Amino acid sequence: MDAPITQDQQALGRSVKKATNNWLLSAAYDLKTAETLYKDRRYIYVVFMCHLALEKTFKAILAEMFQKLPPYTHNLNRLIELGNIKLPEGYQAFVNRINLQSVPTRYPEDFGKLSKEFSQEVAENVLQQTKGITKWLKQNSLPPKSEK
């Protein structure tokens, strides 16, 4: 028989659940922001916000998994590794590509070149892939929401 849960453990559980929900709400906000930026033709920042939405989704998963706050990193593959998250092959290939865009979209060395590289077509693809991955992660890597 398991030992009863202490008040400290209950408080930690509530704190982690709050953090997880915060990560997920923030990721959804970032994804919605990416959609708005796409409509406004701000394609570099569509990619940036999609990376951020994925990062926060992975951090929500890690918070739930380990019952503590996730590490401070922008490296999506590091977050996947820490959680031993197994993505479908196509999703992993996409994460590998967008992971390389974290620094250039935050601190572009050649803005003109970057704005040509991130065309409407590229931004749309990144946005659609990100939506698919975040949906898949919520369905496959997070516990179902409890009914109240």
Backbone torsions as a table, in degrees:
resi	resn	phi	psi	omega
1	MET	NA	136.2	-179.3
2	ASP	-73.6	150.5	176.7
3	ALA	-70.3	149.1	178.2
4	PRO	-62.2	150.3	179.0
5	ILE	-77.5	130.2	-179.3
6	THR	-80.4	166.3	177.1
7	GLN	-62.4	-37.0	177.7
8	ASP	-63.1	-41.3	178.6
9	GLN	-66.5	-38.6	177.5
10	GLN	-64.4	-42.2	179.6
11	ALA	-64.6	-42.0	177.8
12	LEU	-61.7	-43.9	179.1
13	GLY	-59.8	-43.4	177.8
14	ARG	-65.2	-40.2	-179.7
15	SER	-64.3	-43.8	179.7
16	VAL	-67.7	-42.1	178.3
17	LYS	-60.3	-40.6	178.0
18	LYS	-64.0	-42.6	179.1
19	ALA	-63.8	-43.4	179.0
20	THR	-60.1	-47.8	179.3
21	ASN	-61.8	-38.4	178.8
22	ASN	-64.2	-44.6	177.8
23	TRP	-59.2	-44.2	-177.5
24	LEU	-68.2	-41.0	177.1
25	LEU	-63.8	-42.3	179.7
26	SER	-66.0	-40.0	177.5
27	ALA	-63.2	-42.0	178.2
28	ALA	-63.9	-40.5	177.8
29	TYR	-62.0	-44.1	179.8
30	ASP	-63.9	-38.5	178.8
31	LEU	-66.6	-40.9	176.7
32	LYS	-64.7	-38.4	176.2
33	THR	-62.6	-41.6	177.3
34	ALA	-59.9	-40.1	177.7
35	GLU	-62.7	-42.8	179.0
36	THR	-64.7	-42.9	178.3
37	LEU	-63.9	-35.8	176.9
38	TYR	-61.9	-46.6	178.9
39	LYS	-61.6	-32.1	-180.0
40	ASP	-88.4	5.8	177.2
41	ARG	63.2	34.1	176.7
42	ARG	-101.3	70.1	-166.1
43	TYR	-69.0	-33.9	177.7
44	ILE	-59.6	-43.1	-176.5
45	TYR	-79.6	-16.2	168.8
46	VAL	-61.7	-48.6	-179.7
47	VAL	-62.4	-44.4	178.8
48	PHE	-57.9	-48.4	-177.6
49	MET	-68.4	-33.3	176.8
50	CYS	-65.7	-42.7	176.1
51	HIS	-58.5	-44.6	-179.1
52	LEU	-63.7	-40.9	178.6
53	ALA	-63.1	-41.7	177.2
54	LEU	-65.8	-44.3	179.0
55	GLU	-55.6	-47.0	-178.1
56	LYS	-69.3	-33.3	176.5
57	THR	-66.3	-44.8	176.7
58	PHE	-61.8	-38.3	179.7
59	LYS	-67.5	-34.8	174.9
60	ALA	-62.3	-42.2	179.7
61	ILE	-63.1	-45.5	179.9
62	LEU	-63.9	-39.6	178.7
63	ALA	-60.2	-44.5	178.3
64	GLU	-66.0	-42.9	-175.2
65	MET	-64.4	-44.3	-172.6
66	PHE	-107.4	-2.4	179.0
67	GLN	55.1	40.2	173.3
68	LYS	-156.1	165.5	-178.2
69	LEU	-67.9	142.0	-178.3
70	PRO	-73.4	165.2	-178.7
71	PRO	-71.2	158.9	175.7
72	TYR	-83.2	98.7	175.8
73	THR	-155.4	152.0	175.2
74	HIS	-104.2	-0.3	-176.1
75	ASN	-80.0	106.4	-177.3
76	LEU	-62.4	-39.3	-179.4
77	ASN	-68.1	-31.1	175.4
78	ARG	-66.2	-41.4	178.2
79	LEU	-64.8	-41.1	177.5
80	ILE	-61.9	-44.1	180.0
81	GLU	-62.5	-45.5	-179.3
82	LEU	-60.4	-36.6	-179.4
83	GLY	-92.7	0.9	-176.5
84	ASN	49.0	44.8	-177.8
85	ILE	-83.4	128.0	-179.3
86	LYS	-104.8	104.0	178.1
87	LEU	-89.5	150.3	170.1
88	PRO	-56.7	150.1	-172.5
89	GLU	-52.3	-46.7	-179.8
90	GLY	-62.4	-38.6	177.9
91	TYR	-67.2	-40.7	179.8
92	GLN	-64.4	-40.2	178.4
93	ALA	-61.7	-40.9	177.8
94	PHE	-64.3	-45.3	179.3
95	VAL	-60.1	-40.1	177.7
96	ASN	-58.5	-40.9	-179.0
97	ARG	-71.5	-48.5	-176.7
98	ILE	-70.2	-26.8	178.3
99	ASN	-61.2	-32.3	179.7
100	LEU	-73.8	-11.4	-176.3
101	GLN	-95.4	-2.1	-177.2
102	SER	-59.1	-53.2	-177.1
103	VAL	-71.6	-48.1	-179.1
104	PRO	-60.4	-33.5	179.5
105	THR	-78.4	-24.0	176.6
106	ARG	-80.2	-41.9	-173.7
107	TYR	-133.5	71.8	-176.5
108	PRO	-65.5	127.2	177.0
109	GLU	-78.8	-38.0	179.9
110	ASP	-130.1	90.5	-173.8
111	PHE	-60.0	-40.8	-179.9
112	GLY	-61.1	-45.6	178.9
113	LYS	-64.1	-43.9	-178.8
114	LEU	-64.7	-38.9	-179.5
115	SER	-67.5	-28.6	174.6
116	LYS	-75.4	-36.9	-179.4
117	GLU	-65.9	-38.5	-179.4
118	PHE	-98.2	77.8	179.7
119	SER	-76.1	176.1	176.2
120	GLN	-58.0	-43.7	-179.2
121	GLU	-62.2	-44.6	179.0
122	VAL	-63.1	-47.3	-178.8
123	ALA	-61.4	-42.0	179.3
124	GLU	-62.8	-42.8	178.7
125	ASN	-62.5	-44.9	179.5
126	VAL	-61.7	-44.0	-179.4
127	LEU	-62.5	-46.4	-179.0
128	GLN	-66.5	-42.2	178.1
129	GLN	-62.6	-42.9	-179.5
130	THR	-62.7	-43.0	177.3
131	LYS	-59.3	-43.9	-180.0
132	GLY	-63.9	-44.1	-178.7
133	ILE	-67.6	-44.7	-179.0
134	THR	-63.4	-38.7	177.0
135	LYS	-62.9	-45.8	179.8
136	TRP	-61.2	-44.3	-179.5
137	LEU	-61.6	-43.4	-180.0
138	LYS	-63.6	-36.1	-178.7
139	GLN	-79.3	-28.6	-171.2
140	ASN	-114.2	-13.4	-174.7
141	SER	-125.1	-3.4	177.8
142	LEU	-118.3	146.1	176.7
143	PRO	-65.4	149.9	177.8
144	PRO	-62.0	149.5	177.7
145	LYS	-65.8	135.7	179.5
146	SER	-78.3	144.8	178.4
147	GLU	-81.9	140.6	178.5
148	LYS	-109.5	NA	NA
